Amino acid sequence: MAISTNLKVAGALAAAAAGVVTVGAVNEKFGTKPRVSVINLHGTIMPGKGSPLGGKLINLESTRKMIDKAFKPARLEAVFLNINSPGGSAVQSDLVSTYIKEKAAKHNVPVIVFVEDCAASGGYWLACTGSEIYAARSSVVGSIGVINQGLGFHQLIEKLGIERRTFTAGENKAVMDPLAPLKEKDVEIIKGLLNNIHQHFIDHVKASRGDRLKGDDKTIFNGEFWTGEPALELGLIDGIDNLDSYIARKWEGRNVKVIRVKGGGKLEDLLGEASGSWPDMATSLAPMVADWQVAEMAAKFLK
């Protein structure tokens, strides 16, 4: 009896999925509705498949399929990035941003960005992927800087009677060894790396925002972050707005189809098309990113 029931349920699901596929194929080929795609970029930006604290991670491999799906529909008129991220890896920020820009150029489709709670540091790097950026009044925007932090334990191990034994080939192989006193050469090397990455970040922002930036470099690129209205005054965003209101105004009377792209398998996509968007899990804003101060503040105050 149980097996028979399970088979019936499986058959019903298969039939429903087949029906959705058929309807979807017909709409794709013969429909006239304009489409827009929405990609949620929520979480910290770092390589890997999942955060140790249970939150989502943003990286090229975790977003590639979503990005591909977003640019796939016929009659596509825009792709929206819905960003909520305190930052993280500069490399992954650059890779994801570049991949989206290449897709946009290939399909000749504009990318427009909306900030939810936070687009700070690497999150703002992602925001600058778009030709336009909008945020809420209380969104946190900016933090255009780079940080490296660590702890030194050399005095502690001396008190504990622990002997450090480190052997290297190459005088700078043990840079920032936490069990050795900090050396001037170490500081020079790390600051050189940070300054190079910071310049890449600055170049990316300037290329995206251009003459819309209103503040001087010392103000905008010192790592500070702002809420929506001051960010607008500085030219970091283009307006105070939200995604749904923007779409309703922009495509008023045109019956636009909003495709909220999911990162799951085909069945989830099909059921999502049939039943509407599913709720997203809460974004992790844990201090596991480059700009941990912003993440920590967001976790406390942006709830």
C-alpha positions as CSV (number, residue, x, y, z in Angstrom):
1,M,0.0,0.0,0.0
2,A,2.8,2.4,0.9
3,I,4.7,1.6,-2.2
4,S,1.6,2.2,-4.4
5,T,0.9,5.5,-2.7
6,N,4.5,6.7,-3.2
7,L,4.4,5.7,-6.9
8,K,1.2,7.7,-7.3
9,V,2.8,10.8,-5.7
10,A,5.9,10.4,-7.8
11,G,3.8,10.1,-10.9
12,A,1.8,13.2,-10.0
13,L,5.0,15.2,-9.5
14,A,6.4,14.0,-12.7
15,A,3.3,14.9,-14.6
16,A,3.1,18.3,-13.0
17,A,6.8,18.9,-13.9
18,A,6.2,17.8,-17.5
19,G,3.2,20.1,-17.7
20,V,5.3,23.0,-16.4
21,V,8.0,22.2,-19.0
22,T,5.5,22.2,-21.8
23,V,3.9,25.5,-20.8
24,G,7.3,27.0,-20.2
25,A,8.6,25.9,-23.6
26,V,5.5,27.4,-25.3
27,N,5.9,30.7,-23.5
28,E,9.6,30.8,-24.2
29,K,9.0,30.4,-28.0
30,F,5.8,32.2,-28.6
31,G,5.2,34.6,-25.7
32,T,5.4,38.4,-25.9
33,K,5.9,39.4,-22.3
34,P,9.2,41.3,-21.6
35,R,11.3,39.6,-18.9
36,V,13.6,40.7,-16.2
37,S,15.8,38.5,-14.1
38,V,16.7,38.9,-10.4
39,I,19.8,37.4,-8.9
40,N,20.2,37.4,-5.1
41,L,23.8,37.9,-4.0
42,H,23.5,37.4,-0.2
43,G,26.3,36.4,2.1
44,T,30.0,36.7,2.6
45,I,32.3,36.6,-0.4
46,M,34.8,33.8,-0.1
47,P,35.7,30.6,-1.9
48,G,34.1,27.3,-0.8
49,K,30.7,25.7,-0.7
50,G,29.4,26.9,2.6
51,S,30.2,29.1,5.6
52,P,31.3,27.4,8.7
53,L,28.6,29.4,10.5
54,G,25.9,28.2,8.2
55,G,25.5,31.3,6.0
56,K,25.7,31.5,2.2
57,L,28.9,32.1,0.4
58,I,29.3,34.2,-2.7
59,N,32.0,33.1,-5.2
60,L,32.2,32.4,-8.9
61,E,31.5,28.7,-8.6
62,S,28.5,29.2,-6.3
63,T,26.9,31.9,-8.6
64,R,27.9,30.8,-12.1
65,K,24.8,28.7,-12.8
66,M,22.5,31.5,-11.4
67,I,24.2,34.1,-13.6
68,D,23.9,31.8,-16.7
69,K,20.2,31.3,-16.0
70,A,19.6,35.0,-15.5
71,F,20.8,35.9,-18.9
72,K,19.1,32.9,-20.7
73,P,15.5,34.0,-21.2
74,A,14.2,35.4,-24.4
75,R,13.0,39.0,-24.5
76,L,15.2,39.8,-21.5
77,E,15.3,43.6,-20.8
78,A,17.3,43.8,-17.6
79,V,19.1,41.8,-15.0
80,F,18.9,43.0,-11.4
81,L,21.4,42.2,-8.7
82,N,19.9,42.2,-5.2
83,I,22.9,42.5,-2.9
84,N,23.3,42.0,0.8
85,S,26.9,41.4,1.6
86,P,29.5,42.9,4.0
87,G,32.3,41.8,1.7
88,G,35.1,39.3,1.8
89,S,37.6,38.1,-0.9
90,A,38.7,40.7,-3.4
91,V,39.5,38.0,-5.9
92,Q,36.1,36.4,-5.8
93,S,34.4,39.8,-5.9
94,D,36.4,40.6,-9.0
95,L,35.7,37.2,-10.6
96,V,31.9,37.4,-10.0
97,S,31.7,41.0,-11.2
98,T,33.7,40.3,-14.3
99,Y,31.6,37.2,-15.2
100,I,28.4,39.2,-14.9
101,K,29.8,42.1,-17.0
102,E,30.9,39.7,-19.8
103,K,27.4,38.1,-19.8
104,A,25.8,41.6,-20.0
105,A,28.0,42.7,-22.9
106,K,27.3,39.4,-24.8
107,H,23.5,39.7,-24.4
108,N,23.4,43.5,-24.6
109,V,21.3,43.6,-21.4
110,P,21.7,46.3,-18.7
111,V,22.6,45.2,-15.1
112,I,21.0,47.3,-12.3
113,V,21.8,46.8,-8.7
114,F,19.7,47.1,-5.5
115,V,21.3,47.1,-2.0
116,E,19.4,45.6,0.8
117,D,21.0,45.8,4.3
118,C,24.6,46.0,3.2
119,A,26.9,46.4,0.2
120,A,30.2,47.1,1.9
121,S,33.8,46.4,0.9
122,G,33.5,43.4,-1.5
123,G,29.8,43.9,-1.5
124,Y,30.2,47.3,-3.0
125,W,32.7,45.9,-5.5
126,L,29.8,43.6,-6.6
127,A,27.4,46.6,-6.6
128,C,29.7,48.4,-9.1
129,T,29.0,45.7,-11.6
130,G,25.8,47.5,-12.5
131,S,25.3,50.6,-14.6
132,E,23.0,51.9,-11.8
133,I,23.0,51.3,-8.1
134,Y,20.0,51.9,-5.7
135,A,19.8,51.5,-2.0
136,A,17.4,51.9,1.0
137,R,17.8,54.9,3.3
138,S,19.3,52.7,6.0
139,S,21.5,50.5,3.8
140,V,25.2,50.4,4.6
141,V,27.3,51.3,1.5
142,G,31.0,51.8,0.8
143,S,34.0,50.6,2.9
144,I,36.2,50.9,-0.1
145,G,39.4,49.7,1.5
146,V,41.4,46.5,2.4
147,I,42.3,45.1,5.7
148,N,44.5,42.4,7.1
149,Q,44.5,41.3,10.7
150,G,46.3,38.9,12.9
151,L,47.5,38.2,16.4
152,G,51.0,37.9,17.8
153,F,51.8,35.2,20.5
154,H,55.6,35.4,20.8
155,Q,55.5,36.9,24.3
156,L,52.9,34.3,25.4
157,I,55.0,31.3,24.3
158,E,58.0,32.8,26.0
159,K,56.1,32.9,29.3
160,L,54.9,29.3,28.7
161,G,58.4,28.1,28.0
162,I,57.5,27.1,24.4
163,E,60.3,27.2,21.9
164,R,59.5,28.3,18.3
165,R,61.1,26.2,15.6
166,T,60.6,27.5,12.0
167,F,62.9,26.6,9.0
168,T,62.4,28.3,5.6
169,A,64.1,28.5,2.2
170,G,63.6,32.1,1.3
171,E,64.0,34.9,3.8
172,N,60.4,36.1,3.5
173,K,58.7,32.7,3.6
174,A,57.6,33.1,7.2
175,V,56.1,36.6,6.8
176,M,53.7,37.5,9.7
177,D,54.6,34.4,11.7
178,P,52.3,34.8,14.8
179,L,54.9,33.1,17.0
180,A,57.7,35.6,16.1
181,P,58.1,39.3,16.8
182,L,56.7,41.6,14.1
183,K,59.4,42.7,11.6
184,E,59.5,45.9,9.6
185,K,60.0,43.9,6.5
186,D,56.8,42.0,7.2
187,V,54.9,45.2,7.5
188,E,56.4,46.5,4.3
189,I,55.3,43.4,2.4
190,I,51.8,43.3,3.7
191,K,51.2,47.0,3.2
192,G,52.4,46.6,-0.4
193,L,49.9,43.8,-1.0
194,L,47.1,45.8,0.6
195,N,47.9,49.0,-1.3
196,N,47.9,47.0,-4.6
197,I,44.5,45.4,-3.9
198,H,43.1,48.8,-2.7
199,Q,44.2,50.4,-6.0
200,H,42.4,47.6,-8.0
201,F,39.3,48.4,-5.9
202,I,39.5,52.1,-6.6
203,D,40.0,51.6,-10.3
204,H,37.0,49.3,-10.4
205,V,34.8,51.9,-8.6
206,K,36.0,54.8,-10.8
207,A,35.4,52.8,-14.0
208,S,31.9,52.0,-12.9
209,R,30.8,55.3,-11.3
210,G,32.9,57.8,-13.4
211,D,31.9,61.4,-13.0
212,R,29.0,60.5,-10.8
213,L,31.4,60.4,-7.9
214,K,31.1,63.7,-6.0
215,G,33.5,63.4,-3.1
216,D,37.3,63.6,-3.3
217,D,39.4,60.4,-3.3
218,K,40.5,60.9,0.3
219,T,36.9,60.9,1.5
220,I,35.5,58.1,-0.7
221,F,38.4,55.7,-0.7
222,N,39.5,55.7,3.0
223,G,37.4,52.7,4.0
224,E,34.6,54.7,5.5
225,F,31.0,53.5,5.0
226,W,27.7,55.4,4.9
227,T,23.9,55.0,4.9
228,G,21.9,55.5,1.7
229,E,21.4,59.3,1.7
230,P,25.1,60.3,2.4
231,A,26.1,57.6,-0.1
232,L,23.9,59.3,-2.7
233,E,25.4,62.7,-2.0
234,L,28.9,61.2,-2.6
235,G,27.7,59.6,-5.9
236,L,28.2,56.0,-4.7
237,I,24.6,55.2,-5.6
238,D,22.1,56.6,-8.0
239,G,19.0,56.9,-5.8
240,I,17.0,55.7,-2.8
241,D,14.7,53.0,-4.1
242,N,13.7,49.4,-3.9
243,L,13.6,46.6,-6.5
244,D,9.9,45.9,-6.6
245,S,8.9,49.6,-6.8
246,Y,11.5,50.3,-9.5
247,I,10.2,47.4,-11.7
248,A,6.5,48.5,-11.2
249,R,7.3,52.0,-12.4
250,K,9.7,51.1,-15.2
251,W,7.5,48.5,-16.8
252,E,4.1,50.0,-15.8
253,G,1.4,48.7,-18.1
254,R,3.7,46.2,-19.9
255,N,2.9,43.1,-17.8
256,V,6.6,42.3,-17.3
257,K,7.6,38.8,-16.1
258,V,10.0,38.8,-13.2
259,I,12.2,35.8,-13.1
260,R,13.7,35.3,-9.6
261,V,16.6,33.1,-10.4
262,K,17.4,30.2,-8.0
263,G,20.6,28.3,-7.6
264,G,19.0,24.9,-7.1
265,G,18.3,22.1,-9.6
266,K,15.8,21.9,-12.4
267,L,12.9,20.6,-10.3
268,E,13.2,23.6,-7.9
269,D,13.3,25.9,-10.9
270,L,10.2,24.4,-12.4
271,L,8.3,24.4,-9.2
272,G,9.5,28.0,-8.6
273,E,8.1,29.0,-12.0
274,A,4.8,27.4,-11.1
275,S,4.4,28.6,-7.5
276,G,6.3,31.8,-7.3
277,S,9.5,32.7,-5.5
278,W,10.5,30.8,-2.4
279,P,11.8,32.6,0.7
280,D,15.6,32.9,1.0
281,M,17.5,31.9,4.1
282,A,18.8,34.7,6.3
283,T,22.1,36.1,5.2
284,S,25.0,35.5,7.4
285,L,26.8,38.7,8.4
286,A,29.3,37.0,10.6
287,P,32.8,38.5,11.1
288,M,34.5,36.1,8.7
289,V,35.3,38.6,6.0
290,A,38.0,41.1,5.2
291,D,36.1,44.0,6.7
292,W,35.0,42.3,9.8
293,Q,34.1,45.5,11.6
294,V,31.4,46.2,9.0
295,A,30.1,42.7,9.3
296,E,30.0,42.8,13.0
297,M,28.2,46.1,13.1
298,A,25.7,44.9,10.5
299,A,25.0,41.8,12.5
300,K,24.2,43.9,15.5
301,F,22.2,46.7,14.0
302,L,20.8,45.7,10.6
303,K,18.1,43.3,11.8
